[in-house]
Amino acid sequence: MTGYLRALEAMREVGRSTISSEVLAAAAGVNSAILRKDLSLLGTFGTRGVGYRIEVLAETISATLGLERDWRVGILGAGNLGRALAGYAGFREGGFSIQAVFDVAENIIGDTVAGLTVRPVGELAAATAELGLNMAVLAVPGPAAQRLCDRVVGAGITNILSFAPVILHVPEGIHIRRVDMARELQILAYHAGFGAGRPADPA
């Protein structure tokens, strides 16, 4: 669904008001039969000869994905990755507002990152209550990730995106997604190896 939404937003930016299933499917990288099946689950159907109304379809998908909710994000880790994430404009465009940045390093606390003053991790619980944080991003090294994840959970945040290269253990009811960039590059290299006619080990 996120692929469809990105394609719809791109079409909306160039002034289009309707789109056919074939064009939307191609923009999202799927075939039109899969697209029509996916959108039928939303109760959304195009008009024959006209296609889908971009504004209506984008709003329907956004509501389904929960993007109409006010997502207030705290980033733990103000190193290179955390700073890059804090300054990424795409988050706000997607409905995610970076409200706070935290770190444990005394020489980083107090720095300004993307217009925000880096806070000590010890203020996480208070900041969560103050700012209404409902999502956290972990941009920290592996050895520190579980401890900081526990603090996020203890602060009452139930949605976590982790860039740490480790598996994190969380209680039931906590939603966590892991982004392993090294693994994604390994998968890409694996497929590139086959594409170049070279054997590659998928493990």
Secondary structure, DSSP 4 states (H G I P E B T S, - for coil): -HHHHHHHHHHHHTT--EE-HHHHHHHHTS-HHHHHHHHHTTT--PBTTTBEEHHHHHHHHHHHTTTTS-EEEEEE--SHHHHHHHT-HHHHHTTEEEEEEEES-TTTTT-EETTEEPEEGGGHHHHHHHHT--EEEE-S-HHHHHHHHHHHHHTT--EEEE-SSS-----TT-EEEE--HHHHHHHHHHHHHHHTT------
